[in-house]
Amino acid sequence: MTMSSGEDASGKSTARQRERQARRNLERRERDRIYQPTRSAEFDFPKPAPEVKSKLIFATTPRCGSHFICSTLFQTYRVGLPLEYFNPAHFESWGERAGASSQWEALSHLVARRTGGNGVFSAKVHWTHFEALPSDRMRNWFRHALWVRIERADLVAQAVSWEIAAQTGSFIYTQPSWKTPQYDFDRIYDRLVQILTQRAAWSRYFEERKIKPKVLVLEQFLQDPDAQSAALIKALGLPRAKGPRAPSIPVVKSQQREINSGWRSRFVDQLAKRAVL
């Protein structure tokens, strides 16, 4: 029996849908694997949970190097396990883990399982995630925290890195790229504006509350991570952890690639030409 053109088109459409769904399922499994340290019970600190003596919060913006810096600091076993728990998707998974009836209950569950042996609970928080916290009660929980700002001196490189990650879906070096990124001046410019806006929001938050956070700059940290980590721990007065250590987390590496430097140079050249005009 001969297949009609309509049936042929319908079959191709169904095949494409199955292909897209298979790709989405693969991406979801890959994300779950990569983000296990943020969500999985496998990376909880051993019980019983100690009393929380310090809340250590890293104020961040996308692609500022916070994942690398926080993963390095974790290896000191004095800063808890500072990950992106308050990303709405991650925080929702903690509510599911806890079977929580409220976000406050989810927060309690999270803190009980991710507080280090020295009583330090830590997290890194982008401004957009902090701003999206659902209640004043949640935001007030951050009162009396020890704050550390993580910044990147080269804002253009940060904007380029963000745009490449957004296009490829590769936000951590172990994530595969799902497509070849295409250079776009306007999109990189928008990323740069967003970074500046979020940095200004953090500055305003700290100024209004008379908070003087410690500051880590990625480029300086990369010169001597051990010395920078030791200096921060000393400045914060964080004690040694007691009892069993948390499981190791995957080693984090820089995602800096040749394409990043090429895009950065191209963007700076175009920006200079537009400024002249």
C-alpha positions in Angstrom: 0.0 0.0 0.0 1.3 3.4 -1.0 1.7 6.0 1.8 0.1 9.3 1.1 2.0 12.6 1.4 -0.1 13.5 4.4 0.8 10.2 6.2 4.4 10.7 5.2 4.5 14.2 6.7 2.8 13.0 9.8 5.3 10.2 10.3 8.2 12.6 9.9 6.6 14.9 12.4 6.2 12.1 14.9 9.7 11.0 14.5 11.0 14.5 15.1 8.9 14.8 18.2 10.3 11.5 19.5 13.8 12.7 18.7 13.2 16.0 20.6 11.8 14.2 23.6 14.7 11.8 23.7 17.1 14.7 23.6 15.2 16.4 26.4 15.3 13.3 28.5 19.0 13.0 27.9 19.5 16.6 28.9 17.5 16.1 32.1 19.4 13.0 33.1 22.7 14.9 32.4 21.6 17.8 34.5 20.5 15.5 37.3 23.9 13.8 37.3 25.9 17.1 37.2 23.8 18.8 39.9 23.8 15.8 42.3 26.1 17.6 44.8 23.5 20.3 45.1 20.5 18.0 45.5 21.5 14.4 46.3 21.5 12.8 49.8 24.8 11.2 48.7 26.5 14.6 49.4 24.9 15.4 52.7 27.1 15.8 55.8 27.0 12.8 58.2 24.3 12.9 60.9 23.6 14.1 63.5 23.5 17.6 62.2 25.5 20.1 64.4 24.0 23.3 65.7 24.3 26.1 63.1 26.9 28.5 64.4 27.6 30.5 61.2 25.7 31.1 58.0 28.2 31.9 55.2 26.6 33.3 52.1 28.5 34.0 48.9 26.8 36.9 46.9 27.3 36.1 43.2 26.4 36.9 39.6 26.3 34.5 36.7 29.7 33.3 35.4 31.7 35.2 38.0 33.7 32.1 38.9 31.8 31.3 42.0 31.4 27.6 41.3 35.2 27.2 41.0 35.9 29.3 44.0 33.3 27.7 46.3 34.4 24.2 45.2 38.0 25.1 46.1 37.0 26.5 49.5 35.0 23.3 50.2 38.3 21.4 50.1 39.4 23.2 53.3 36.5 21.5 55.2 35.8 24.8 57.0 33.1 26.4 54.9 30.4 23.8 54.7 29.4 22.9 51.1 28.6 26.2 49.3 26.4 25.4 46.4 23.5 27.0 44.6 20.7 25.7 46.8 18.5 28.8 46.4 18.2 28.4 42.6 14.4 27.9 42.4 14.8 24.5 40.6 17.3 23.2 43.2 15.3 24.5 46.2 12.2 22.9 44.8 14.1 19.5 44.8 14.9 20.0 48.5 11.2 20.4 49.2 10.5 17.2 47.3 13.3 15.4 49.2 11.8 16.6 52.5 8.2 16.0 51.6 7.8 19.5 52.8 4.5 21.3 53.1 6.2 24.7 53.1 9.4 26.3 51.8 10.4 27.1 55.4 10.2 23.3 56.2 12.3 22.7 53.0 14.9 25.2 54.3 15.1 23.5 57.7 15.6 20.1 55.9 18.4 21.6 53.7 20.2 23.3 56.6 20.1 20.2 58.7 21.8 18.1 56.0 24.3 20.6 54.6 25.8 22.1 57.8 29.4 21.1 58.3 31.0 19.6 61.3 32.2 23.0 62.5 28.6 24.4 62.5 29.0 26.3 59.2 26.2 26.3 56.7 27.0 28.0 53.4 25.5 28.7 50.0 26.2 30.8 47.0 23.3 33.0 45.8 22.8 35.0 42.6 20.9 38.2 43.1 18.0 37.0 40.9 17.6 33.9 43.1 17.8 36.0 46.3 15.3 38.5 44.9 12.9 35.6 44.1 12.8 34.2 47.6 9.0 33.9 48.3 8.7 35.6 51.7 10.2 38.1 54.1 10.6 35.3 56.5 12.9 33.5 54.1 14.9 36.7 53.3 15.2 37.5 57.0 16.8 34.1 57.5 19.9 35.6 55.9 20.2 38.2 58.7 23.5 38.0 60.7 25.1 35.9 57.9 28.8 36.2 57.1 28.8 37.6 53.6 31.4 37.2 50.9 31.1 38.9 47.5 32.6 37.0 44.5 33.3 39.3 41.6 35.1 39.1 38.3 37.2 42.0 37.3 36.9 41.3 33.5 33.1 42.0 33.1 33.3 41.5 29.3 34.8 38.1 29.7 32.0 37.3 32.2 29.3 38.4 29.8 30.9 36.4 27.0 31.1 33.3 29.2 27.4 33.7 30.2 26.2 34.0 26.6 28.3 31.0 25.5 26.9 28.9 28.4 23.4 30.0 27.7 23.6 29.0 24.0 25.4 25.7 24.6 23.7 24.6 27.8 27.2 24.0 29.2 27.4 25.9 32.5 29.8 23.4 34.1 32.8 22.0 32.3 31.5 18.4 32.5 28.3 19.4 30.7 28.3 18.6 27.0 27.5 21.4 24.5 24.2 20.9 22.8 24.9 23.3 19.9 27.7 25.4 18.4 27.4 29.0 19.8 26.9 31.9 17.4 28.4 35.3 18.2 25.9 38.0 18.8 27.0 41.5 19.9 23.6 42.6 21.2 23.1 39.5 23.3 26.5 39.8 24.9 25.8 43.5 25.6 22.5 42.5 27.3 24.4 40.0 29.4 26.8 42.8 30.4 24.0 45.1 31.4 22.4 42.3 33.5 25.7 41.7 35.3 26.1 45.3 36.1 22.5 45.5 37.3 22.8 42.5 39.6 26.1 43.8 41.0 24.5 47.2 41.7 21.6 45.4 43.4 23.9 43.6 45.8 25.8 46.8 46.5 22.5 48.5 47.4 21.4 45.6 49.6 24.6 45.7 51.6 24.7 49.5 51.9 21.1 49.7 53.1 21.9 47.1 55.8 25.3 48.5 56.6 26.9 45.1 55.7 30.6 45.1 54.8 31.1 41.8 53.0 34.5 40.2 52.3 35.4 40.3 48.7 37.0 37.6 46.5 38.0 38.6 42.9 38.3 35.6 40.5 41.4 36.8 38.8 43.2 37.3 42.1 41.9 34.0 43.4 43.3 32.1 40.4 46.8 33.4 41.1 47.0 31.4 44.4 43.8 29.6 45.4 45.3 28.1 48.5 46.6 31.4 49.9 43.3 33.2 49.0 41.3 30.4 50.7 43.5 30.5 53.8 43.2 34.3 54.1 39.4 34.3 53.8 39.0 31.5 56.4 41.3 33.4 58.8 39.4 36.7 58.2 36.1 35.0 58.9 37.4 33.1 61.9 36.1 29.7 60.8 37.1 26.8 63.0 38.2 23.4 62.0 35.5 20.9 61.3 34.9 18.1 63.7 33.7 14.6 63.0 33.4 12.8 59.6 33.8 14.8 56.5 31.2 15.2 53.7 31.7 13.1 50.6 34.0 14.6 48.0 32.5 16.6 45.1 33.6 16.5 41.5 36.7 18.6 40.8 35.8 21.9 39.0 37.9 23.2 36.2 37.9 26.4 34.2 35.8 26.5 31.1 37.9 29.2 29.5 38.3 28.3 25.8 39.8 29.9 22.7 36.3 30.9 21.6 35.9 33.0 24.7 38.9 35.1 24.1 38.0 35.5 20.4 34.5 36.7 21.2 35.8 39.0 23.9 38.2 40.7 21.5 35.5 41.0 18.8 33.0 42.5 21.3 35.5 45.1 22.6 36.4 46.2 19.0 32.8 46.6 18.1 31.9 48.4 21.3 34.8 50.9 20.7 33.6 51.5 17.1 30.0 52.1 18.3 31.2 54.5 21.0 33.1 56.6 18.4 29.9 56.8 16.3 
